[in-house]
Amino acid sequence: MKKVLVTVGFLFLFFGIVEAQITDFEPKIYTDSTGEELQYRMLKPAEYDSTKNYPLVVFLHGAAERGDDNYSQLKWGISHFAEPKFREQYPAFVIAPQMKEGEVWSKLITTRDTTSFTASMGKNPTPPMRLTIELLEQLQDNYSIDSNRLYVTGISMGGFGTFDIIQRYPNKFAAAVPICGGGDLTRAFMLADMPIWAFHGTKDQIVEPEFSRSIIEAIRLAGGSPGYTEYPDEGHEGAWVQAYRNPHLYEWMFSKEL
């Protein structure tokens, strides 16, 4: 009984800490010139100094986190950015936009037969992707953000969104971390010089590993050297849990600049 009480107490403490970290992400709304809105959360450097320049990380959530509560997008992957030790080691802005129900980050069109796999994206960005880019530009105007140290990461649908945004704007981001995603194979050559570290779970039954494998191979054939980690014992969610636990990921990412 004592062990159970200790365990329950630990869980309450753990979730209390996580909740406190999440509240450090301020709820905000970006409105474009036509009145269209994009809800997002923003974490500022703990000791923000406008005379210094800071990196910025864009986090793109998955399909299950869509909505209008401006909260669900924080469910996976980024609460640790608000941990005191993490903020001290990597002072940065972090933004997490939230799509509405039914929206997508990327309209990736895929076809597959028994011998090949192809993927291509549409000509124009989707509305939430367009708004995210506009938001990023506005934040750069309003805060001391280092334009040479912009990073993007995303999970599942956000993994596709990560490839989408770096293929549309290949010279904008210093590094990208797509997890359980996929990209346009015909535009792989545009990413040959970009630092990319992709992750996927071999047992993923929601987004097949072939999506990541194909775009990574295409980038390599184009002369690039992207990193790719595939977890043999992980499925969908397990891939980003493992990836975001890796301290080397952040050492790698924050070391990159244009």
N, C-alpha and C positions, 0 to 999 in steps of 0.2 A: 504493500500500500504506500509506504514511504517513497519507494522508487517511482511509483506512478505519479505521486504528487510532485516529486522533483521534476519528472519528465514534463508534466503539464505546465509546471511553473516555468521551465525552460522554454517551452513552446510559446507561452504568453510573452515572455521576455523577448524571444526571437522576433515574433511578429510585431511586437511593440517597437523594436528597433527598426525593423523594415518599414513600418508605417511612418516612423519619425523621419527616416531617410526619404521616403516618398514625398512627404510634405515639404521637403526642401525644394522639390520641383514645383515652381510657381505655375498655377493655371493661367493661361493667357489665350487670347484670340487674335488671329491675324485677319484683317478684312481688306480685300482688294478694291480696286477702283469701281467695280460694279456692285459691290456690297456682298460678294461671296465670301464666306468665312471658313477659316481653318483653325480648329482648336488645337492647342499644343501645350506642352509643359516645358519649362525651361529651368535648368539648374545653372546658377552663376558660380564662378570661382568663389570659394569661401571668403577670401580676403581680396575682393575685387578692387583693383587699382586702375583707374582710367588712363594712367600714364604708361601702363604696360600693355603688351599685346598677348592675347591668350588664344590657344587653339579652340576649335569648336567641333563637337561630335554630333552628327545627325543620326538618330535611331529611328528605323522604320519597323513598325510592329507587323504582326501577322494577321491573318484573316479573322481569327477568333476575337481579336481585341478591337475590332471596329465598333463604332457607336457614337454617342454624343455626350458621354459622361466626363470626357477629358480626364480619365483616370485609368481605364482598362489597359491603355497602351503601356503603362508602367509595370504591368504584371510580370513580364519576363525580361530579364537581361540587364536592366540598367539601374536598379536600386543601389547597387554597390558603388556607382559613381558618386553617390552622396555620402559614402562612408568617410569619416574624418581623415583617416590615414590615407585613403585613396585621393581625396581632394587635396591633401597636403602634398602628396607625391606628384599628382597630375592635375594641377589647377587648370580647369577648362570650363567652357560653356558646353552644356549638353541640351539638345532640343529633341523632343519626342512629339511630333505631330500625330493627330488621330484622324483617320478616315471615317466617313459616315458609313452606315450599313449599305452594302451593295457596291461600294466603290472599290477600286483596285489601284495599286501603285503602278502597275505595268500591264498593258494589254499584250502580253507575250503570246504569240500564236505558235502553236507547236504541231508538228506532224511527225508521225513515226511509222515506219514499216519494219519488216523483219531484218533489214540490213543497215538502216541508217536512222539518225536522229537529227532533226533540225529545229531551230527556234528563231523566230524573228519578231521584232516589236513594231508597233505602229509608228507612223511618221511624227505625230504630235504627242506630248506628254499627257497623261490623264489629268483631270482637274486637281486631285489632291497633290499630284507630283508638281504640277505647275505652281500651285499655291505654296508648296514647300520651298521651291526655288526662289519665289518672290519673297517669302518670309526670310530666307537665308540672306538675301541681298539687303533687306531692311535692317536685319540685326547687325550686319556688318557696317551699316551707316550709323547705327545708334550706339554701338558698343565697341570697345577696343579689342577687336577680333583679328587675329593674324590670318590674312587671306592665303598665306602659304602653308597653313596648317589646318585645313578643313578635312575632316574625316567622316566617313559614312559607314554604317553597319545596319544590318537588318536580318530578320528571321522569317523563314517561310515565305509568305507573300512579300514581306519586307526584304527577303533575300533577293527575290526577283526585282524588287524596287531598287535595291542597291546596285545591281547590274544595270538596270534601266538608267538610273541617274548618272552613273559614271560613263555610260556609253553615249549619252546625250551631251554630257559636259566632261569630256575626258581630261581637260586641263584645269579643272576646278578643284579636284580633291587630291590630297597628298597620299591618301591610302584608303582602301576599302576592305571591309570584312563582311562578305555575304555568307549567310548561313542557311542551308537548305533551300537554295535558290537556283536560278539559271539565267542565262543571258542570250543575246542575239548572236548567233554564231557568225553571221555575215559581217558583224561589226567587231569581231574579236581583235582584229588588227589594231583597232583604235586604243586597245588597252595593253599593247605590248610593252610600253614603258612605265606602266603604272604599278605601284606596289599593291598587290592583292593577296589576301590570305583567306581562302574559302574553306568552309567546313560542311560536313554532311555525315549522316549516320547510314551505315550500310544497310541496316534493317528498316530504313524509312519507307513506310508504305503509303504515305500521303504525298510526298514529293520524292519521286524516284531519284536515287543518287546519280543516275545518268544525266540529269539536268546539270549538276555541278561538274561531273566528269567531262561532259562534252564541251562546255564553254572553257574550262581550264585547259583541255587538250588543244582547243582551237587557238587560245591565246599563246600557248607554247609553240604551236606550229607557226604562228605569226612572229616568233622571235622573242616572246615574253618569257618571264620566269615567275609566274604566280605561285604562291604557296597553296598547298591543298592538303587538308587533314581529313581523313575519313575514319570515323570511329566504328570498328567492326561489330561492336556489341550494342550500339545505340540505334534507337529509332528516330522519330521526328523531334520531339521536344528534348530528348536526351542530348542531341547534338549541340544545341546552343547552351544547354546547362553546362556541358563539359567545356565548350569553347570559351565561354565567358568566365569560367573558373581559372583559366590558364593565365598566370601572371605574365608569361612571356609575350602573350598577345598584346598587352598594353605597352610593354617595353618596346616592342616592334612598332606598333602603330604610332605612338607619340614621338618616336624618333624620326619619322618621315616628314619631309617638307618639300614643297615644290622648288 
